[in-house]
Amino acid sequence: MTSTNDIRRGFLDYFASQGHEKVPSAPLVPHNDPTLMFVNAGMVPFKNVFTGLETRPYSTATSSQKCVRAGGKHNDLDNVGYTARHHTFFEMLGNFSFGDYFKEQAITHAWTLLTKEWGLPADKLTATVYHTDDEAFDLWRKISGLREERIIRIPTKDNFWAMGSDGPCGPCSEIFYDHGDHIEGGPPGSPNEDGDRFVEIWNLVFMQFTQEADEIVGDLPKPSIDTGMGLERIAAVMQGVHDNYDTDQFKALIAASEELTHTKAEGEQQASHRVIADHLRSSSFLVADGVLPANEGRGYVLRRIMRRAMRHAHILGAKDPLMHRLVGELVSEMGAAYPELVRAQPLIEQTLEQEEVRFRRTLANGLKLLDEAKAEMGDGQKLPGETAFKLYDTYGFPFDLTEDALRREGLEVDRDGFDAAMAEQKAKARAAWKGSGEQASDDLWFDLADTHGATEFVGYQSDDGEGIVQAIVKDGKTVDSAAKGDEVHIVLNQTPFYGESGGQVGDAGTLASLSGFAGTVTDTSKPLGKLHALLTKVEAGEVKVGDTIQQHVDADRRTKTRANHSATHLLHAALRERLGSHVTQKGSLVAPDRLRFDFSHPQALTPDEIAAIEADVNEEIRANETVDTALMAPDDAVEAGALALFGEKYGDEVRVLSMGRKTDRHYSVELCGGTHVRATGDIQLFKIIGESAVSSGVRRIEGLTGAAAKAWLDERDAKLRAAAASLKAAPDEVPDRIAALVENARKLERELAEAKKALAMGGGSAEAAAGPDDIGGKPFLGRVVEGLEPKELRPTIDQMKQQLGSGVAALVAVNDGRASVAVGVTDDLKGDIDAVALVRAAVEALGGKGGGGRPDMAQGGGPDGDKADEALGAVKAALESVSA
């Protein structure tokens, strides 16, 4: 028997031998087509090559492309498990020509591979062509030798392919395999073509024309080839079975499911085992490609797939979580071809187990409610929509899961009633939001959210992406378009731009479209916590609602922001390790150029504490541990040790970010929706540049990372070297040299102060020799001194009073244009003379006001130091007036 892995390898090797480039499968999340939720065909990764937007270093290629069809227009979810060929995940083998070869070579390759390389009997094969494609008809006759009745002309769109209403298009040629007359069904184009006897195994698309508004307007300058062969279908053919689920890979997965559930894939249980096997593949590959369970967008589709499989595990009687225990078998079967499965196996297992544990908590209650509701239903009656909504809202049952549960019993659900209950809940949420004091203008954002749903954020996986413009907001109102010079908020169906929240600033970058529009995104906000609004200055052209836009986040800015955000998590952990568990985050700012982190702590950090915390963070950075992310319920996350961040609004599930390692645990585990580094080493370097008080019991640390931290250190190193050069010393000697200079300066200051005081006392001067003046019969000693510090006035006055024995002393000190004045009265005279009155007279002369103290000592000052002599004269005059 030819294994599925052998068939995949053989297909790729054949086309490689024919000069085709082997191209690895692209991720399941498309980055070049915002209209698709997941890659659903082999040509999707080459779309821009076919349209001429992108060039590759090869003109022919071959691939085995991972595909998922479980949401949107291409949704096979409901049929999986009940038919022979429906899957949520499948592989599409393909060969592609980008203007190299065309119909003849494509048909030749297909016929050669099928009949000569793989040995399929020609009499089992039937080809179809578009009814007007005479060229393809004739080529099939020439190359294959098939009789004319085995080359069937199909006049419907089934055999005409188009990339969209505008763009490349062309006829198709499909190849069918006849499984035999023991199976019901007829050949393509016949009345009973929907039977299972004739199965399409390969579709050859001849991209030949270009169209506008669904009308062909001309020939493509470079006709191209796009083919797609379902690996699961050709595996069934080559392994001699009719049912895809009887092929080797599915049989291995189903056997593992049988062993773990102790049930056989027979009778009613067969569908459940098939659902589990199929959904295991799609769930695992989606997680490996960066999709995690969520309540919106791609994550919601993944959750639906997971929970559908988990309900079937419950049907089979599995008492414990099952899905994660099957991942090893899947990796064994497909890991060699898809190494991303091997790398992501721990994350896949953890995600599946957490989701199943969470779902099982509510599954029993939900099924009980469903059983009670069914018991009250009459013949032909549908399950009330309100009940279906309660199952969705309270127990996490997606609508289609409820449908699937009822289908086994031939029952239906009231979809209109479900939609009405959903609308009522949204209305209540809007009213509650307004009542919380949020902005009144949120009405506009509520309308947009109701119409389009939440913006899907794809920025965890990429800095670039495409998106469809869903709304343009200008001056608080929605508009249909914006032109050059306009500043508007643009809302897209999906975006890599992070909206400001959780302390992290919004992304900036650029937007562009094929029509000539170019815009600069200066900021991204997050209205209602679910929409991403890109504040955009239109630089050129025009942007309209419905346009497809290329989005490019400023990668350098985001890289720096990521590093700063991840550093705050490590800083938080280091603070708790060093200071104690009382430390909790009280706010933060994460910007590309810096970080700021506020935390609870009753006192300033010592230099040793700051150095130790900084060293701890840098130790984790050097360890370069991978940063892990998981989605969990908030309560589960906190129970698992995660720290909830201040100011963050949490829904019923959160991203849990784990980084760094201790012996038995992660160094940091926090709830956070921001963007982060992939490994701690990406932060490069952490430096604390400030620690201060914010309020009572709250401290603030400011820091830098990466190149900014290095620049900060380089700047200080340059200043150190400059200081060393000035001191004519080595940099290591600077602290000791500065300490010596400071001590010497202090000594000189002390000596200078003593000299100034001596001068104030009149030491050695003619004035001192003459003794004190006699003012109104009272001894008076007064001086005007330059440079005597105000703090030296009082002790100098005290010395002057001692020198006098009895009398009045006055000093006017001039510093930097201002003057300070002090007056002292000896104790024997303070009953007759008030020092305060004398000081106020001097202050007034200096252009100031006031002055105060006691009767024996008073001080004051004024702005006009040039009038120091007049101030001293005013003291004398006031003293003479008092004495008279």
Salt bridges, closest charged atoms under 4 A:
ASP6 OD1 - ARG9 NH1 2.83
ASP13 OD1 - LYS22 NZ 2.54
ASP33 OD2 - LYS47 NZ 3.50
GLU54 OE2 - ARG56 NE 2.72
GLU91 OE1 - ARG8 NE 2.77
GLU104 OE2 - LYS142 NZ 2.85
ASP133 OD1 - LYS103 NZ 2.82
ASP134 OD1 - ARG153 NH1 2.81
GLU135 OE1 - LYS103 NZ 3.20
GLU148 OE2 - ARG141 NH1 2.94
GLU149 OE2 - ARG147 NE 2.57
ASP178 OD1 - ARG197 NE 2.73
ASP196 OD1 - ARG85 NH2 2.84
GLU232 OE2 - ARG281 NH2 2.89
ASP243 OD2 - ARG274 NH2 2.78
GLU268 OE1 - ARG408 NH2 3.77
ASP278 OD2 - HIS87 ND1 3.33
ASP278 OD1 - HIS279 ND1 2.97
ASP289 OD2 - LYS66 NZ 2.91
GLU340 OE2 - LYS66 NZ 2.62
GLU353 OE2 - HIS324 NE2 3.91
GLU355 OE2 - ARG303 NE 2.73
GLU355 OE2 - ARG307 NE 3.00
GLU356 OE2 - ARG360 NE 3.47
ASP371 OD1 - LYS374 NZ 3.40
ASP400 OD2 - ARG304 NH2 2.69
ASP404 OD1 - ARG308 NH2 3.16
ASP404 OD2 - ARG311 NH2 2.82
ASP404 OD2 - HIS312 NE2 3.10
ASP404 OD1 - ARG407 NH2 3.65
GLU409 OE2 - LYS374 NZ 2.50
GLU412 OE1 - LYS382 NZ 3.91
ASP419 OD1 - ARG415 NE 3.16
GLU424 OE2 - LYS428 NZ 3.61
GLU438 OE2 - LYS649 NZ 2.99
ASP443 OD1 - ARG430 NH1 3.84
ASP443 OD1 - LYS434 NZ 2.98
ASP447 OD1 - ARG430 NH2 2.97
ASP450 OD2 - ARG430 NH2 2.84
GLU456 OE1 - ARG298 NH1 3.21
ASP463 OD1 - ARG558 NH1 3.00
ASP463 OD1 - ARG562 NH2 3.17
ASP464 OD1 - HIS552 ND1 3.09
ASP486 OD1 - LYS474 NZ 3.04
ASP507 OD2 - ARG558 NH2 2.42
ASP547 OD1 - LYS544 NZ 3.94
ASP556 OD2 - LYS560 NZ 3.13
GLU577 OE2 - ARG665 NH2 2.67
ASP593 OD1 - ARG594 NH1 3.16
ASP598 OD1 - ARG700 NE 2.72
GLU614 OE2 - LYS687 NZ 3.40
ASP616 OD2 - ARG578 NE 2.71
ASP628 OD2 - HIS666 NE2 3.93
ASP636 OD1 - ARG361 NH1 2.66
GLU653 OE1 - ARG303 NH2 2.52
GLU653 OE1 - ARG358 NH1 3.28
GLU670 OE1 - HIS569 ND1 3.58
GLU670 OE2 - HIS572 ND1 2.84
GLU691 OE2 - ARG699 NE 2.74
ASP714 OD2 - LYS710 NZ 2.85
GLU715 OE1 - ARG716 NH1 3.45
GLU715 OE2 - LYS719 NZ 3.36
ASP717 OD2 - ARG721 NE 3.02
GLU743 OE2 - ARG750 NH2 3.80
GLU754 OE2 - LYS757 NZ 3.39
ASP773 OD2 - LYS876 NZ 3.85
GLU792 OE1 - LYS757 NZ 3.84
ASP827 OD1 - LYS830 NZ 3.88
ASP856 OD1 - ARG854 NE 3.08
ASP864 OD2 - LYS867 NZ 3.88
